[in-house]
């Protein structure tokens, strides 16, 4: 598992760092809030064509704050968005590999 310091020191990539916090439950929340169609229609590699407010509204109920703390991070909307976008990318990649 990577720490936030590892991420800042480029020991791991953005995706590697945030991917470790993605759960199936978080993927389900992304699907419920954003929808598979909207994810698959996104034309932006960072999913920025989906309004930020939608990402903010998903939250991180599936990621315990103590897990983030163990990795030198804390719960913020920015962290929430990064984890949810990583979950979305995993969903999209899963669909593309079918």
C-alpha angles and dihedrals in degrees: 000000000000125000126220087251089056088054093048090048091050094244085133136018127254089256094048092051098048095037090069089067097050115109131179087251090057090049089052091052090051091050092048094048102037105020131225094259093056092046093051092046093053111118097187119090089219093044089241091144086074108080116259090229089066091053091047091052094057095068127182106273090143095054113073115224090229090060090055090046091051087059094048095258136105138211113276132147088252092056089045092053092047093052093044093049090050089051088051092050090052090051091050093047090049090054092047091052094054 
